[in-house]
Amino acid sequence: MFDHAFKLFDELPQLNCQRTLLSFNALLSACVASKQFNKVEELFREMPLKLSISPDVATYNTVIQALCKMGSFDSAESMLAEMESNGVTPSLITFNTIMHGFYFNGRFSDGERIWATMEKSGIAPDIVSYNGKMQGLLLNGGKISEAVELFKELHSSKVKPNHISYNFLIKAYCNDGNLEAVIRTYNRLLKNGYIPNRTTLEMLIPSICEKGDIDHARKICEENVSVNCYISVGTLQTVVDGLVEVSRTEEAEKLVKLATSKMYAYYSQVKMPTKDE
């Protein structure tokens, strides 16, 4: 992809097309999409001078993204000073990209420093910012109580939690073995109008089964399979097998029948366990 994009970019003058900032930004994006991150900064340092173009915020955001993908978070942060000296105002995307790089890689305090810089510049965090911070808290020693406080802060602000916010919290509670909190968060997700996605259900159901609450697991499976929400065959089979183990064969058969009645061909693999199993 990148080789083709670079060849086209190089041939633009021959096609009577000027190489503009827009086409240069598209080239950098192709570079990132092709995962040739090391070439991005090289092109960034070379081309603007050669073409007499001035990088804009989109240019810098792409370079920052590439640097973060390479793990060069300090270099990514240094771009903020460079932007300022060149009269380019960072955007929310700029700050989110750098913050996420720090948060996701165990440098929570550095992420907080960028957050403070962002707010000082007059840019308000969005749900992407909050989700990054929440994941940073959970990765940074599993600070569940602080992540919960951040989640509560979201509910009382103009920025509302989304699917990702709920999934982070559900995963944290699952890892902590707090079944009551898992179910409470799941019910709150439903109450706020969200439909559970595959990530939600694949965390939730196995965790509930591990705690021995097979009835709750069955109920969640039935509710979600009924409305065509995806649950893996393996997860459904675990619930079916669990029901049979506690002599609730009728309910197991009902779940198998429900799953196999759906349009998804893979659900045909869900079966009642044989006597030998």
C-alpha positions as CSV (number, residue, x, y, z in Angstrom):
1,M,0.0,0.0,0.0
2,F,2.7,2.5,1.0
3,D,4.9,1.7,-2.0
4,H,1.9,2.4,-4.3
5,A,1.0,5.6,-2.4
6,F,4.6,6.9,-2.5
7,K,4.9,6.1,-6.2
8,L,1.7,8.0,-7.0
9,F,2.8,10.9,-4.7
10,D,6.2,11.0,-6.5
11,E,4.5,11.0,-10.0
12,L,1.9,13.8,-9.2
13,P,3.9,16.5,-11.0
14,Q,4.1,14.4,-14.1
15,L,0.3,14.1,-14.0
16,N,0.0,17.9,-13.8
17,C,-1.0,17.7,-10.1
18,Q,0.6,19.7,-7.4
19,R,1.9,17.9,-4.3
20,T,-0.1,19.7,-1.6
21,L,-0.3,19.4,2.1
22,L,-3.4,17.3,1.7
23,S,-1.7,14.8,-0.5
24,F,1.3,14.8,1.8
25,N,-1.0,14.0,4.8
26,A,-2.6,11.2,2.8
27,L,0.9,9.8,2.1
28,L,1.7,9.8,5.9
29,S,-1.6,8.1,6.6
30,A,-0.8,5.4,4.1
31,C,2.5,5.0,5.8
32,V,0.8,4.4,9.2
33,A,-1.8,2.1,7.7
34,S,1.1,0.0,6.2
35,K,2.7,0.0,9.7
36,Q,5.9,1.6,8.3
37,F,6.0,3.8,11.3
38,N,9.7,4.6,11.1
39,K,9.3,6.2,7.6
40,V,6.7,8.7,8.9
41,E,9.1,10.9,10.8
42,E,11.7,10.6,8.0
43,L,9.2,11.9,5.5
44,F,8.0,14.5,8.0
45,R,11.5,16.0,8.3
46,E,12.3,15.9,4.6
47,M,9.2,16.6,2.5
48,P,7.7,19.9,3.9
49,L,10.9,21.7,3.3
50,K,11.4,20.1,-0.1
51,L,7.8,21.0,-1.2
52,S,7.5,24.3,0.6
53,I,4.5,23.3,2.6
54,S,3.7,23.9,6.3
55,P,2.5,20.9,8.4
56,D,-0.9,21.3,10.0
57,V,-2.5,19.6,13.0
58,A,-3.4,16.6,10.9
59,T,0.2,16.2,9.9
60,Y,1.4,16.3,13.5
61,N,-1.3,14.0,14.7
62,T,-0.2,11.3,12.1
63,V,3.4,11.7,13.2
64,I,2.5,11.5,16.9
65,Q,0.4,8.4,16.1
66,A,3.4,6.7,14.4
67,L,5.8,7.6,17.2
68,C,3.4,6.1,19.8
69,K,3.0,3.0,17.7
70,M,6.8,2.6,17.9
71,G,6.8,3.2,21.7
72,S,8.6,6.6,21.3
73,F,6.2,8.4,23.7
74,D,8.7,11.0,24.8
75,S,9.4,11.9,21.2
76,A,5.6,12.1,20.7
77,E,5.3,14.5,23.6
78,S,8.1,16.6,22.3
79,M,6.0,17.3,19.2
80,L,3.7,19.5,21.4
81,A,6.5,22.0,21.9
82,E,7.3,21.8,18.2
83,M,3.7,22.5,17.3
84,E,3.6,25.5,19.5
85,S,6.8,27.0,18.1
86,N,5.4,26.5,14.6
87,G,2.0,28.1,15.4
88,V,0.0,24.9,15.2
89,T,-2.6,24.3,17.9
90,P,-2.9,20.8,19.2
91,S,-6.3,19.2,19.0
92,L,-8.1,16.8,21.3
93,I,-6.9,13.9,19.0
94,T,-3.3,15.1,19.6
95,F,-3.6,14.9,23.4
96,N,-5.6,11.7,23.4
97,T,-3.0,9.9,21.3
98,I,-0.2,10.9,23.6
99,M,-2.1,10.3,26.8
100,H,-3.2,6.8,25.6
101,G,0.4,6.0,24.8
102,F,1.4,6.8,28.4
103,Y,-1.6,5.3,30.1
104,F,-1.5,2.0,28.2
105,N,2.2,1.5,28.9
106,G,2.5,1.9,32.6
107,R,3.3,5.6,32.6
108,F,0.1,6.8,34.3
109,S,1.7,10.0,35.9
110,D,3.0,11.1,32.5
111,G,-0.5,10.6,31.1
112,E,-1.9,12.8,33.9
113,R,0.7,15.5,33.1
114,I,-0.5,15.5,29.5
115,W,-4.2,15.6,30.7
116,A,-3.3,18.7,32.8
117,T,-1.6,20.3,29.8
118,M,-4.7,19.6,27.7
119,E,-7.1,21.2,30.2
120,K,-4.8,24.2,30.6
121,S,-5.0,24.7,26.9
122,G,-8.8,24.9,27.1
123,I,-9.5,21.5,25.5
124,A,-12.1,19.4,27.4
125,P,-11.7,15.6,27.6
126,D,-14.1,13.4,25.8
127,I,-15.1,9.8,26.3
128,V,-12.0,8.6,24.5
129,S,-9.9,10.5,27.1
130,Y,-11.8,9.1,30.0
131,N,-11.7,5.5,28.7
132,G,-7.9,5.8,28.2
133,K,-7.5,7.1,31.8
134,M,-9.8,4.3,33.1
135,Q,-7.8,1.6,31.4
136,G,-4.6,3.3,32.6
137,L,-5.8,3.0,36.2
138,L,-6.8,-0.6,35.8
139,L,-3.4,-1.5,34.1
140,N,-1.5,0.5,36.7
141,G,-1.7,-1.9,39.6
142,G,-5.4,-2.6,39.2
143,K,-6.7,0.5,40.8
144,I,-10.3,-0.5,40.7
145,S,-11.6,1.9,43.3
146,E,-10.1,4.9,41.4
147,A,-11.5,3.6,38.1
148,V,-15.0,3.3,39.8
149,E,-14.7,6.9,41.0
150,L,-13.8,8.0,37.5
151,F,-16.8,6.1,36.2
152,K,-19.0,7.9,38.7
153,E,-17.5,11.2,37.6
154,L,-18.5,10.4,34.0
155,H,-22.1,9.9,35.1
156,S,-22.3,13.3,36.7
157,S,-20.6,15.1,33.8
158,K,-21.6,16.0,30.3
159,V,-19.5,13.2,29.0
160,K,-21.4,9.9,29.4
161,P,-19.8,6.4,29.6
162,N,-20.0,4.2,26.5
163,H,-19.7,0.5,25.8
164,I,-16.0,0.6,26.2
165,S,-16.3,2.3,29.7
166,Y,-18.7,-0.4,30.9
167,N,-16.5,-3.2,29.4
168,F,-13.4,-2.0,31.2
169,L,-15.2,-1.9,34.5
170,I,-16.8,-5.4,33.9
171,K,-13.5,-6.8,33.1
172,A,-11.9,-5.3,36.2
173,Y,-14.6,-6.8,38.4
174,C,-14.4,-10.2,36.6
175,N,-10.6,-10.2,37.3
176,D,-11.2,-9.3,40.9
177,G,-13.8,-12.1,41.3
178,N,-16.5,-9.6,42.4
179,L,-19.6,-11.2,40.9
180,E,-22.0,-8.9,42.6
181,A,-20.3,-5.8,41.0
182,V,-20.1,-7.6,37.6
183,I,-23.8,-8.1,37.5
184,R,-24.6,-4.7,38.9
185,T,-22.5,-3.0,36.2
186,Y,-24.0,-5.2,33.5
187,N,-27.6,-4.3,34.7
188,R,-26.6,-0.6,34.7
189,L,-25.3,-1.0,31.1
190,L,-28.8,-2.3,30.1
191,K,-30.6,0.3,32.1
192,N,-28.7,3.1,30.2
193,G,-29.9,1.7,26.9
194,Y,-26.8,-0.2,25.7
195,I,-27.0,-3.6,24.0
196,P,-24.2,-5.9,25.3
197,N,-21.6,-6.6,22.6
198,R,-19.5,-9.7,22.1
199,T,-16.7,-8.4,24.3
200,T,-19.2,-7.8,27.2
201,L,-20.8,-11.2,27.0
202,E,-17.5,-13.1,26.5
203,M,-16.2,-11.6,29.8
204,L,-19.4,-11.7,31.7
205,I,-20.8,-15.2,31.1
206,P,-17.6,-17.3,31.8
207,S,-17.0,-15.2,34.9
208,I,-20.6,-15.9,36.2
209,C,-20.2,-19.7,35.4
210,E,-16.9,-19.8,37.3
211,K,-18.7,-18.5,40.3
212,G,-21.3,-21.2,40.0
213,D,-24.3,-19.0,39.2
214,I,-25.4,-21.1,36.3
215,D,-29.0,-19.8,36.5
216,H,-27.8,-16.2,35.9
217,A,-25.6,-17.4,33.0
218,R,-28.5,-19.2,31.4
219,K,-30.8,-16.1,31.7
220,I,-28.2,-13.8,30.1
221,C,-27.6,-16.3,27.3
222,E,-31.3,-16.7,26.6
223,E,-31.9,-12.9,26.7
224,N,-29.1,-12.1,24.3
225,V,-29.4,-15.1,21.8
226,S,-33.1,-14.2,21.5
227,V,-32.2,-10.7,20.2
228,N,-29.4,-12.0,18.0
229,C,-26.5,-10.8,20.1
230,Y,-23.4,-12.8,19.4
231,I,-22.2,-15.3,22.0
232,S,-19.5,-17.8,21.0
233,V,-20.3,-21.4,20.6
234,G,-17.8,-22.3,23.3
235,T,-19.5,-20.0,25.9
236,L,-23.0,-21.3,25.1
237,Q,-21.8,-24.9,25.3
238,T,-20.2,-24.2,28.7
239,V,-23.6,-23.0,30.0
240,V,-25.4,-26.0,28.4
241,D,-22.9,-28.4,30.0
242,G,-23.2,-26.6,33.3
243,L,-27.0,-26.9,33.3
244,V,-26.8,-30.6,32.6
245,E,-24.2,-31.1,35.4
246,V,-26.7,-29.8,37.9
247,S,-29.5,-31.9,36.4
248,R,-31.3,-29.1,34.7
249,T,-31.6,-30.9,31.4
250,E,-34.9,-29.3,30.3
251,E,-33.4,-25.8,30.5
252,A,-30.2,-27.0,28.7
253,E,-32.4,-28.4,25.9
254,K,-34.3,-25.2,25.7
255,L,-31.1,-23.2,25.3
256,V,-29.8,-25.5,22.6
257,K,-33.1,-25.3,20.8
258,L,-33.1,-21.5,21.0
259,A,-29.5,-21.2,19.7
260,T,-30.0,-23.7,16.8
261,S,-33.2,-21.8,15.8
262,K,-31.2,-18.7,15.0
263,M,-29.9,-17.6,11.6
264,Y,-26.3,-18.1,12.6
265,A,-25.0,-21.4,11.2
266,Y,-22.3,-21.8,13.8
267,Y,-24.9,-22.2,16.5
268,S,-25.7,-25.6,15.0
269,Q,-22.5,-26.7,16.8
270,V,-24.2,-26.2,20.2
271,K,-25.4,-29.6,21.4
272,M,-26.5,-31.5,24.4
273,P,-23.6,-33.4,25.9
274,T,-23.6,-37.2,25.4
275,K,-23.7,-39.6,28.3
276,D,-20.0,-40.3,27.8
277,E,-19.0,-36.7,28.2
